[in-house]
Amino acid sequence: MILSSAVETRTESVNRIITWGENSPEWYRALHLGGVRIGCSDAPASCADYAQKTAKSQGVDKIFLSIPLNPGRTITDARQYSELSRTHPVICEVGFDDFVSQCEKLKLNPDALSSILNQISHELRSANPNLLLGITVYEDELYSSRFALDRLDENFRRSVDLVQLYPHYRKEARRFPEAVERTEKIFPRARIIAGLYPYDRRNYLPCVQGGSTPCTNEEEISLFTESLKERLAMLNHSNVEWIELFPGNFGMEPRWKGWHEPRTCQPERLQECLENTKTMHEVVRTALAQ
């Protein structure tokens, strides 16, 4: 059922793919890229220029911008981004990657944290009410008791426009539709960007939460393929409006800076990591071309 539904939605995936970072010209055309996500911790004016250049280089008109969550500057930055988005209309979203992790580092109680988040949300729309607020959440965090997302202030939760919803593990504990439903309960106005990892993560995390064994090469590919099909089947037939692929670097796989981190890929496995990643990229190409 998932396969047939995925095939039916191929044409609807055109311009509904986001990559985190840039890709080769051949690949951004093959992906029918609709947007690019970038991270930037510079001053807002510099990040806005970076967004404009990235959009031009990738042939897209939408940039999803991730910035640090820092109470000392983010409220002021949010106001500037609202103004800059009017002169840099490619910036369609400003948000926070690893949202839960960034919140935890602030060591604030839910009320104090919610107060800051509400101020950011307000300032982000002060000059441009159409600028979107986004956050990245991992599926297992939706059910965490350590940091309960539903304890955040309701006003803030209703102000979130987009949730980039990613799995942590290849073998997902719950089916993606269940995670989407849970997200909708916590953030009732948010639309979903379904995040996936089309790169080798065998050294990064075990295959399943609570386990200690990495996926095999075959599992790495097959589980990614199943997850992609499931997301494609939901695209535009649910609250899932985009699919986001991290990282980009399609067609430029060896140039990704992440390969320099041993936790991402042990040095002796680098060629294997690259081959697995290229295989997953071809899975994406085939899925989008059918």
C-alpha positions in Angstrom: 0.0 0.0 0.0 2.8 2.4 0.9 4.6 1.7 -2.4 1.6 2.3 -4.6 0.7 5.5 -2.7 4.3 6.7 -3.0 4.2 6.2 -6.8 1.0 8.1 -7.0 2.5 11.1 -5.2 5.7 11.4 -7.3 4.3 14.3 -9.4 3.3 16.0 -6.1 6.8 15.9 -4.8 8.0 18.3 -7.4 9.4 21.4 -5.6 8.6 19.8 -2.3 12.1 18.7 -1.5 14.4 20.6 0.8 18.1 19.9 1.3 20.2 21.2 4.2 23.0 22.8 2.2 23.9 23.0 -1.4 24.1 20.4 -4.2 25.6 20.1 -7.6 23.6 21.7 -10.5 22.8 18.3 -11.9 21.4 17.1 -8.6 19.3 20.2 -7.6 17.6 19.8 -10.9 17.1 16.0 -10.4 15.7 16.7 -6.9 13.2 19.3 -8.3 14.5 21.3 -5.3 11.9 23.6 -3.8 14.0 25.1 -1.0 17.3 24.9 0.9 17.9 25.0 4.6 21.0 26.7 6.0 22.4 27.4 9.4 23.9 30.8 10.3 25.1 32.2 13.5 26.4 35.5 12.0 24.7 38.9 12.3 21.3 38.9 10.7 22.4 41.1 7.8 25.2 38.7 6.9 22.9 35.6 7.2 20.3 37.3 5.0 22.9 37.9 2.3 24.1 34.3 2.7 20.5 33.1 2.2 20.1 35.2 -0.9 23.3 33.8 -2.5 22.3 30.2 -1.6 18.9 30.6 -3.2 20.5 31.9 -6.4 23.1 29.1 -6.5 20.4 26.4 -6.1 17.7 27.8 -8.3 15.2 28.1 -5.4 13.0 30.9 -4.0 12.8 29.6 -0.4 15.4 29.5 2.3 14.7 27.9 5.7 17.1 29.6 8.1 18.2 28.0 11.4 19.8 30.3 14.0 21.1 29.8 17.5 18.7 30.1 20.5 20.4 32.7 22.7 18.3 34.8 25.0 20.9 37.6 25.0 20.6 38.3 21.3 17.9 36.1 19.6 15.0 38.4 20.6 16.7 41.4 18.9 17.8 39.2 16.0 14.3 38.0 15.5 13.1 41.6 15.0 15.9 42.2 12.5 15.1 39.1 10.6 11.4 40.2 10.4 12.6 43.4 8.7 15.2 41.7 6.5 12.7 39.2 5.2 10.9 42.0 3.5 14.0 43.0 1.5 15.2 39.4 1.2 12.0 37.5 0.4 13.8 34.2 -0.1 13.8 33.9 3.7 10.5 32.1 4.3 11.3 30.6 7.7 13.5 31.4 10.7 13.8 28.7 13.3 15.8 26.5 15.6 17.6 23.3 14.9 17.9 20.7 17.7 15.2 22.7 19.5 14.9 20.5 22.6 18.7 20.4 23.0 19.0 24.2 22.7 16.2 24.7 25.2 17.8 22.3 27.7 21.1 24.2 27.6 19.4 27.3 28.8 18.4 25.6 32.1 15.2 27.5 32.5 11.9 26.4 33.9 9.0 26.0 31.4 7.5 29.4 32.3 10.7 31.3 31.9 11.6 29.5 28.7 8.1 30.1 27.3 8.3 33.8 28.1 11.5 34.1 26.0 10.1 31.9 23.2 6.9 34.0 23.0 9.0 37.2 22.7 11.0 35.7 19.9 7.8 34.6 18.1 6.3 38.1 18.5 9.4 39.9 17.2 9.8 37.5 14.3 6.5 38.7 12.9 6.7 42.4 14.0 7.6 43.6 10.5 6.5 40.6 8.4 3.5 38.7 9.7 4.1 36.1 7.0 7.5 35.0 8.2 7.3 31.5 9.5 8.6 30.1 12.8 10.1 26.6 12.7 11.7 24.1 15.0 13.4 20.8 14.6 12.1 18.0 16.8 13.2 14.3 16.8 10.5 11.7 17.0 11.7 10.2 20.3 11.5 13.7 21.9 7.8 13.8 21.3 7.4 11.2 24.1 10.2 12.3 26.4 9.5 13.0 30.1 12.8 14.6 30.5 11.8 17.6 28.5 8.0 17.6 27.9 7.2 19.7 24.9 3.6 20.0 25.9 4.6 21.9 29.0 5.6 24.9 27.0 3.2 27.7 26.9 0.2 27.1 24.6 0.6 30.5 23.0 4.1 29.6 21.9 3.1 26.1 20.8 0.3 27.6 18.6 2.8 30.1 17.1 5.0 27.4 15.6 4.3 27.2 11.9 6.7 24.4 10.8 8.1 21.4 12.6 11.0 19.7 11.0 10.3 16.2 12.3 13.3 13.8 12.1 14.0 10.3 13.3 17.0 9.6 15.4 17.3 5.9 14.6 17.0 3.9 11.3 14.6 1.4 13.0 11.9 3.8 14.2 10.1 2.9 17.3 6.8 4.1 15.9 5.4 4.5 12.5 5.8 8.1 11.1 2.1 8.8 10.9 1.8 8.3 14.7 4.7 10.8 15.2 2.9 13.3 12.9 -0.3 12.9 14.9 1.5 13.5 18.2 3.3 16.5 16.7 -0.1 18.0 15.7 -1.4 17.6 19.2 1.5 19.5 20.7 1.8 22.1 17.9 -1.7 22.4 16.6 -1.1 25.0 13.9 2.2 23.5 12.6 2.7 21.9 9.3 5.2 19.1 9.0 8.5 18.9 7.2 9.5 15.2 7.2 13.2 15.0 7.8 15.4 12.1 6.6 19.1 11.2 6.6 20.3 10.0 3.2 23.9 9.4 4.4 25.7 6.6 6.3 25.0 6.9 10.0 26.3 3.4 11.1 29.0 5.0 13.3 26.8 7.8 14.6 24.0 5.8 16.3 23.0 2.2 16.8 20.3 0.8 14.5 17.6 1.0 17.2 17.1 3.1 20.3 18.4 1.4 23.4 20.6 -1.0 21.3 24.3 -1.1 20.8 24.7 -2.6 17.4 24.9 -0.6 14.2 22.8 -1.3 11.2 24.4 -3.5 8.6 25.1 -1.8 5.3 22.0 -3.6 3.9 19.8 -2.4 6.7 21.1 1.2 6.4 19.9 1.3 2.8 16.7 -0.7 3.1 15.4 1.1 6.2 16.1 4.5 4.6 14.3 3.4 1.5 11.2 2.3 3.5 11.2 5.6 5.4 11.4 7.6 2.2 8.5 5.7 0.7 6.4 6.2 3.8 7.1 10.0 3.8 6.4 10.3 0.1 3.1 8.5 0.5 2.0 11.1 3.1 3.3 14.1 1.1 0.3 16.5 0.4 -2.1 13.8 1.6 -1.7 14.8 5.2 -0.1 17.6 7.2 3.3 16.7 5.6 4.1 19.5 3.2 7.8 19.0 2.6 10.5 16.4 2.8 13.9 17.6 4.1 17.1 15.7 3.4 20.2 16.2 5.6 22.8 16.9 4.5 22.7 18.3 1.0 25.9 17.7 -0.9 24.1 15.6 -3.5 26.7 15.2 -6.3 29.4 16.6 -4.0 29.4 13.8 -1.4 33.2 13.8 -0.5 33.1 17.6 0.2 30.7 17.3 3.2 32.5 18.6 6.3 30.8 16.0 8.5 33.1 13.3 7.2 35.9 14.8 9.2 34.2 13.9 12.5 35.1 10.3 13.6 31.7 9.9 15.2 30.0 10.5 11.8 32.3 8.0 10.0 35.4 6.3 11.3 38.3 7.1 9.0 38.9 3.5 7.9 35.3 3.4 6.8 35.3 6.6 4.8 35.0 5.0 1.3 32.2 2.7 2.6 30.4 5.6 4.1 30.6 7.5 0.8 29.4 4.5 -1.2 26.4 3.9 1.1 25.6 7.6 0.9 25.7 7.7 -2.9 23.5 4.6 -3.0 20.9 6.4 -0.8 21.1 9.4 -3.1 20.3 7.2 -6.1 17.4 5.7 -4.1 16.1 9.3 -3.8 16.6 10.0 -7.5 14.7 6.8 -8.5 11.8 7.5 -6.0 11.3 11.0 -7.3 11.6 10.0 -11.0 8.9 7.3 -10.9 
